[in-house]
Amino acid sequence: MKNENYCHTKQIFGFLLIAALVMLGACRKEDLDMDDDSDIILTDLADWSEETHSNNTDPNYPVVFNQDEVLRFDIEISSEDWATMQADLDANLASTGGPGGDIAGFDPVWVPCSFYFNDKEWYQVGIRFKGNSSLRSSYRMGIAKLSFKLDFDQFEDDYPEIENQRFFGFKQLNLKNNYDDASMMREKVASDLFLEFGLVSPQTAFCVVYVDHGSGPLYYGVYSLVEEVDDTVLDSQFGSSEGNLYKPDGAAASFAAGSYNETQMEKKNNEEVADYSDVYSLYTILNSTDRTTEAEQWKTDLNSVFEVDVFLQWLASNIVMQNWDTYGVMTHNYYLYNNPVNSLLTWIPWDNNEALQFGKQGGALSFSLDEVGSNWPLIRYLMDIPEYKVRYQEYMLEFTEGAFAPERITSLYNEYFALLKEHAYAEVSGYSFLRSNADFDAAVEELKNHVQTRYNAVQTYLE
């Protein structure tokens, strides 16, 4: 039988052996097969600090969403885990049709990675590919610059020592690849415009990403870092994350008559409480016959469950900037949050890489919205009420003369051009949507022309 001193000596020897092997690069600690009586620490947490890694600190927005520089993130993934991610893509996307389209139901595999920022490491961070049509299109084009989602404690059950690991207070973050956007600015500018206009919207920042999956770091190019709505947005902008948060996707996201389906009202929190009464109330009120027979009662009922004015504010700004890939054309790319302060479902925009252009699928909606039918009741039924249409038009004017004023936005585009230029020019074939540096230059000029054109068009429409 082993005595206590023998066990203690063996444990110390085990630690020293692991440290030596890891320093020599001979193996990963998690690959070692050690006896159960050796209490092995699987990860060296040398860079761990309360401020940078723990969940006992508030999210550090100035560091993570620094607006004055392009951040650099380095990601290391083992060759085995990278192969797993690639095989997962091949199995789910290789047999699909051409670029674009819907890949709903594909849940990309999570693998662990080492994540580096400002000479510090975050350990066994969960990483997976993300996106819908942008993911499939990029994959089919053979572009390795794909979007990623990060979860800093995804693997805490496997590695208890990283329990509640955070990145300066953030649990999850999104690295969006700026698909189909040669300017690399649309995702960030559109989200920031919503914020500037007083709406709830994720914080964003520019970053460059390097990925090492076994052969050294590869430059993946310029990304948009985007805050996760169901992580920090609710607490930071609503003051509470206790209300139901939904991410509707599919026919039910239109709220059209006959479309209601709980499975398409994806709950992002409070999943254990199967209570969908708030979104169901919105659906039933919208489609009630009271709308045509008891209009005032219908408005009262609607305002008792839905933040109507916020929706009109979003609608006006979304139409002015032109953002086709959302409600009114597509049944996705927004959240609804039941704000505990007033118990009203509140609109939160999401996924804006297709904004600030006329767009696809017939293009962005017109200012008048006359072409929108009852299959989009949140738009059609509100626009049929004169006072709501007037408020919508007032928001259009306010947006174009404030947050979206041409002088302001043109200056911002110039600033971002100077910030991104060297990083955009450094992108390489196979890891870029640019064919040349001139593509980047031309795309930024197009954005400048767009804001002035939209301003002039709004003035003409309102006159």
C-alpha positions in Angstrom: 0.0 0.0 0.0 1.3 3.5 -0.9 2.1 5.7 2.0 1.4 9.4 2.2 4.9 10.5 1.5 5.1 8.2 -1.6 1.9 9.7 -3.0 3.0 13.2 -2.3 6.4 12.6 -4.0 4.7 11.0 -7.1 2.4 14.0 -7.4 5.2 16.5 -7.3 7.1 14.4 -9.8 4.1 14.3 -12.0 3.8 18.1 -12.0 7.4 18.6 -12.9 7.2 16.1 -15.7 4.2 17.8 -17.2 5.8 21.2 -17.0 8.9 19.9 -18.7 7.1 18.2 -21.5 4.8 21.1 -22.1 7.7 23.6 -22.2 9.4 21.3 -24.7 6.3 21.1 -26.8 6.2 17.3 -26.5 2.6 17.1 -25.6 -0.5 18.9 -24.3 -1.3 18.5 -20.7 -4.8 17.3 -21.4 -3.3 14.5 -23.6 -1.4 12.9 -20.7 -2.8 9.7 -19.1 -2.2 10.1 -15.4 -3.3 8.1 -12.4 -6.5 9.3 -10.7 -4.6 9.9 -7.5 -2.5 12.6 -9.2 -4.6 15.8 -9.0 -3.4 17.3 -12.3 -4.0 20.9 -13.2 -4.7 20.6 -16.9 -4.1 24.2 -17.8 -1.4 26.6 -16.9 -3.3 29.7 -15.9 -0.3 32.1 -15.7 -2.1 34.9 -17.4 -5.3 34.6 -15.4 -6.3 37.7 -13.4 -9.5 38.9 -11.8 -9.7 41.9 -14.1 -9.1 40.0 -17.4 -10.4 36.5 -16.9 -12.9 36.3 -14.0 -16.7 36.9 -14.0 -16.3 39.1 -10.9 -15.8 42.2 -13.0 -18.0 44.4 -15.1 -17.6 44.2 -18.9 -14.7 46.4 -19.9 -16.2 48.2 -23.0 -13.3 50.6 -23.6 -10.8 47.8 -23.9 -12.9 45.2 -25.8 -14.8 47.6 -28.0 -12.0 50.2 -28.5 -13.1 52.7 -31.1 -9.7 54.2 -31.8 -7.7 51.3 -33.1 -8.0 48.0 -34.9 -7.7 45.2 -32.3 -5.6 42.0 -33.0 -6.8 38.6 -31.9 -4.7 35.4 -32.3 -6.4 32.0 -32.2 -4.6 28.6 -31.9 -6.6 25.5 -32.7 -5.0 22.0 -32.7 -4.8 20.4 -36.1 -7.1 17.6 -34.9 -9.8 20.0 -33.7 -9.5 22.1 -36.9 -10.0 18.9 -38.9 -13.2 18.3 -36.9 -14.5 21.8 -37.7 -13.7 21.3 -41.4 -15.3 17.9 -41.5 -18.4 19.3 -39.9 -18.6 22.0 -42.6 -18.1 19.5 -45.3 -20.8 17.2 -44.0 -23.4 20.0 -43.7 -22.6 22.4 -46.5 -20.8 20.5 -49.3 -23.9 18.9 -50.7 -26.1 22.0 -50.6 -26.9 24.1 -53.6 -25.2 27.3 -54.8 -24.1 30.3 -52.8 -26.7 31.8 -50.4 -29.8 30.2 -49.1 -30.8 29.0 -45.7 -29.0 26.4 -43.6 -31.3 26.5 -40.6 -30.8 23.5 -38.4 -27.0 23.4 -38.9 -25.4 23.8 -35.5 -21.7 24.0 -36.0 -19.4 22.0 -33.7 -17.6 23.6 -30.8 -13.9 23.0 -30.2 -11.4 24.4 -27.7 -8.8 27.0 -28.7 -6.2 29.2 -27.1 -7.2 32.9 -27.6 -4.6 35.6 -27.3 -4.9 39.4 -27.0 -2.4 42.0 -25.8 0.1 39.2 -24.9 -2.4 37.4 -22.6 -3.9 34.0 -23.2 -7.5 32.8 -22.5 -7.7 29.1 -22.0 -9.7 26.3 -23.7 -12.0 28.9 -25.2 -15.0 27.5 -27.2 -14.9 28.4 -30.9 -17.2 27.5 -33.7 -18.2 28.8 -37.2 -21.3 31.0 -37.4 -23.6 32.4 -39.9 -26.4 31.4 -42.2 -26.3 32.2 -45.9 -23.1 34.1 -45.4 -21.4 31.0 -44.0 -22.6 28.8 -46.9 -21.8 31.3 -49.5 -18.2 31.9 -48.2 -17.7 28.2 -47.9 -18.9 27.5 -51.5 -16.7 30.3 -52.8 -13.7 28.7 -51.2 -13.0 31.7 -48.9 -11.4 30.6 -45.6 -12.4 33.9 -44.0 -15.4 32.6 -42.1 -17.2 34.1 -39.1 -16.6 32.7 -35.6 -18.5 32.7 -32.3 -16.4 32.6 -29.1 -17.6 31.3 -25.7 -15.0 31.7 -23.0 -16.4 29.1 -20.6 -17.9 26.7 -23.2 -15.6 23.9 -22.0 -15.6 24.6 -18.2 -17.1 21.1 -17.5 -14.1 19.5 -19.1 -11.7 22.0 -17.6 -13.1 23.1 -14.2 -10.2 25.4 -13.6 -11.6 27.8 -16.2 -15.1 27.9 -14.7 -16.8 31.2 -15.5 -13.8 32.4 -17.6 -14.6 35.7 -19.2 -12.8 38.1 -21.6 -12.7 41.3 -19.7 -16.2 40.5 -18.4 -17.6 39.1 -21.7 -18.7 35.5 -21.9 -19.5 35.4 -25.6 -18.3 37.4 -28.6 -18.8 37.3 -32.4 -16.1 37.7 -35.0 -18.0 38.6 -38.2 -16.2 38.2 -41.5 -17.8 41.2 -43.3 -19.2 38.9 -46.0 -20.0 40.6 -49.3 -18.8 44.0 -48.0 -15.7 45.3 -49.7 -15.8 48.4 -47.4 -15.7 46.1 -44.3 -17.7 48.9 -42.5 -21.3 48.1 -42.9 -21.8 45.8 -39.9 -20.2 48.3 -37.6 -21.6 51.5 -39.0 -25.2 50.3 -39.1 -25.1 48.9 -35.6 -23.5 52.2 -34.3 -26.1 54.2 -36.1 -28.9 52.4 -34.3 -27.1 53.1 -31.0 -26.6 56.8 -31.9 -30.3 57.1 -32.7 -31.2 55.9 -29.2 -32.1 52.2 -30.0 -30.7 49.2 -28.3 -28.0 47.6 -30.4 -24.8 45.6 -29.9 -21.5 47.4 -29.5 -19.0 46.8 -32.3 -15.3 47.3 -33.0 -12.8 46.6 -35.9 -10.3 43.8 -35.4 -7.9 41.6 -37.4 -7.7 37.9 -36.8 -4.8 35.4 -37.1 -5.6 31.7 -36.9 -3.0 29.0 -36.3 -4.3 25.5 -36.8 -1.1 23.6 -36.9 1.1 25.3 -39.5 1.7 28.8 -38.0 -0.4 31.9 -37.8 -2.4 32.8 -40.9 -3.8 36.2 -41.5 -7.6 35.9 -41.8 -8.1 39.6 -42.4 -10.4 42.4 -41.1 -13.4 41.3 -39.0 -16.1 43.1 -37.1 -16.2 42.3 -33.4 -19.9 42.2 -32.3 -21.3 42.0 -28.8 -23.7 39.1 -28.1 -27.2 40.2 -27.3 -28.0 37.5 -24.8 -24.7 38.0 -23.0 -24.1 41.6 -22.0 -26.4 43.8 -24.2 -29.5 43.3 -21.9 -27.8 44.2 -18.7 -25.8 47.1 -20.1 -28.6 48.8 -22.1 -31.8 47.6 -20.3 -30.3 47.3 -16.8 -31.7 43.7 -16.5 -31.5 40.4 -18.4 -34.5 38.8 -16.5 -37.1 39.3 -19.2 -37.7 36.8 -22.1 -35.4 37.3 -25.0 -36.5 35.8 -28.4 -34.7 35.5 -31.7 -37.5 34.7 -34.1 -36.5 33.0 -37.3 -38.7 31.5 -40.0 -42.3 32.2 -41.1 -43.4 32.9 -37.5 -41.0 35.8 -37.4 -43.3 37.7 -39.8 -46.2 37.6 -37.2 -48.6 37.2 -40.2 -51.9 35.5 -39.6 -51.6 31.7 -39.4 -47.8 31.8 -39.0 -47.4 31.5 -35.2 -45.1 28.7 -34.2 -43.3 28.5 -30.9 -40.4 26.5 -32.3 -39.6 29.5 -34.5 -39.7 31.9 -31.5 -36.3 30.8 -30.2 -35.8 31.6 -26.6 -32.3 32.7 -25.7 -32.9 32.7 -22.0 -35.5 31.5 -19.5 -35.7 28.3 -21.5 -36.7 26.2 -18.6 -39.9 28.2 -18.3 -41.9 27.4 -21.4 -43.8 30.6 -21.3 -44.4 32.2 -24.7 -47.5 34.2 -23.6 -45.9 37.6 -24.4 -45.1 36.9 -28.0 -48.3 35.0 -28.5 -50.2 38.0 -27.2 -48.4 40.2 -29.7 -49.4 37.8 -32.5 -53.1 37.6 -31.5 -53.5 41.3 -30.9 -51.9 42.2 -34.3 -54.2 39.9 -36.1 -57.3 40.6 -34.1 -60.5 41.8 -35.9 -60.5 44.7 -33.4 -58.0 46.4 -35.7 -60.8 47.2 -38.2 -63.8 47.3 -35.9 -62.4 48.8 -32.6 -59.3 50.7 -33.8 -58.7 52.6 -30.5 -59.0 49.4 -28.4 -56.7 47.6 -30.8 -54.0 50.4 -30.4 -54.4 50.3 -26.6 -54.0 46.5 -26.6 -51.0 46.6 -28.9 -49.3 49.3 -26.8 -49.9 47.1 -23.7 -47.6 44.3 -25.0 -45.3 46.0 -27.6 -43.0 49.0 -27.6 -44.6 50.6 -30.7 -42.6 53.8 -30.7 -39.3 51.9 -30.6 -40.4 49.8 -33.5 -41.3 53.0 -35.5 -38.0 54.5 -34.6 -36.1 51.4 -35.8 -38.3 51.2 -39.0 -37.5 54.8 -40.0 -33.8 54.5 -39.5 -33.6 51.1 -41.1 -35.5 52.3 -44.2 -33.5 55.5 -44.5 -30.1 53.7 -44.3 -31.5 50.8 -46.5 -31.2 47.5 -44.8 -33.1 44.8 -46.7 -32.0 41.6 -44.8 -34.5 41.9 -42.0 -38.2 42.3 -41.2 -40.2 43.4 -44.1 -38.2 41.4 -46.6 -36.6 38.5 -44.6 -38.0 36.6 -41.6 -34.9 37.0 -39.4 -32.2 39.3 -38.0 -33.9 40.8 -35.0 -34.5 40.1 -31.3 -37.5 40.8 -29.1 -36.9 41.5 -25.4 -39.6 41.7 -22.8 -38.3 44.7 -20.9 -38.9 44.1 -17.1 -39.2 47.8 -16.6 -42.5 48.1 -18.5 -43.2 44.5 -19.6 -43.2 45.5 -23.2 -41.6 43.5 -26.0 -38.9 45.7 -27.5 -37.2 45.5 -30.9 -33.4 44.9 -31.1 -31.8 44.9 -34.6 -29.2 42.3 -35.5 -26.8 41.3 -38.3 -26.3 44.4 -40.4 -23.6 43.4 -42.9 -26.1 43.9 -45.8 -27.1 47.4 -44.7 -26.3 50.7 -46.3 -27.1 49.6 -49.9 -30.1 48.9 -52.1 -29.7 45.1 -51.5 -30.9 41.8 -52.9 -34.2 39.9 -53.0 -35.9 42.8 -54.7 -34.0 45.4 -52.7 -34.7 47.5 -49.6 -38.2 48.8 -48.9 -39.4 52.2 -50.2 -39.9 55.2 -48.0 -43.7 55.0 -48.3 -43.8 51.2 -47.5 -46.9 51.0 -49.8 -45.6 47.8 -51.3 -45.7 46.0 -47.9 -48.7 43.8 -47.4 -50.5 42.1 -44.5 -47.9 39.3 -44.6 -45.7 41.8 -42.6 -48.4 43.1 -40.2 -46.0 45.0 -37.9 -45.3 47.3 -40.8 -48.6 47.3 -42.8 -51.0 47.6 -39.9 -49.0 50.4 -38.2 -48.6 52.3 -41.4 -52.3 52.2 -41.9 -52.8 54.3 -38.8 -52.2 58.0 -39.7 -50.7 59.0 -36.3 -48.1 56.1 -36.6 -47.2 57.0 -40.1 -46.6 60.6 -39.2 -44.4 59.5 -36.3 -42.5 57.2 -38.6 -41.9 60.2 -41.0 -40.8 62.4 -38.1 -38.2 59.8 -37.1 -37.0 59.7 -40.7 -36.3 63.4 -40.7 -34.7 63.2 -37.2 -32.4 60.4 -38.3 -31.2 62.1 -41.5 -30.5 65.4 -39.8 -28.8 63.8 -36.8 -27.2 60.3 -36.7 -27.2 59.9 -40.5 -26.4 63.5 -41.5 -24.1 63.3 -44.6 -21.4 65.5 -43.1 -21.1 63.4 -40.0 -21.2 60.0 -41.8 -18.8 61.1 -44.5 -16.3 62.2 -41.9 -16.7 58.8 -40.1 -16.1 56.9 -43.4 -12.9 58.9 -43.9 -11.8 58.1 -40.4 -12.5 54.4 -40.8 -10.8 54.3 -44.2 -7.6 55.6 -42.7 -8.0 53.1 -39.8 -8.6 50.0 -41.9 -6.6 50.7 -45.1 -3.3 49.0 -44.3 -5.2 46.0 -42.8 -7.6 45.7 -45.8 -4.7 46.0 -48.3 -2.9 43.2 -46.4 -5.6 40.6 -47.0 -4.6 37.8 -49.3 -6.4 35.6 -51.8 -8.4 32.8 -50.3 -8.9 34.9 -47.1 -10.5 37.9 -48.5 -13.6 39.0 -50.4 -11.6 41.7 -52.1 -10.2 41.1 -55.7 -7.8 44.1 -55.3 -7.1 47.1 -53.1 -9.1 49.2 -55.4 -12.2 47.3 -54.4 -11.8 48.6 -50.9 -11.3 52.2 -52.0 -14.3 52.1 -54.4 -16.6 50.5 -51.7 -15.8 53.3 -49.3 -16.5 56.0 -51.9 -19.8 54.2 -52.7 -20.8 54.5 -49.0 -20.1 58.2 -49.1 -22.2 58.7 -52.2 -25.0 56.5 -50.6 -25.4 58.7 -47.5 -25.8 61.9 -49.6 -28.2 60.2 -52.0 -30.4 58.9 -49.2 -30.4 62.3 -47.5 -31.6 64.0 -50.7 -34.2 61.3 -51.3 -35.6 61.6 -47.8 -36.0 65.4 -48.2 -37.8 64.9 -51.5 -40.1 62.3 -50.1 -41.0 64.3 -47.0 -41.6 67.4 -49.0 
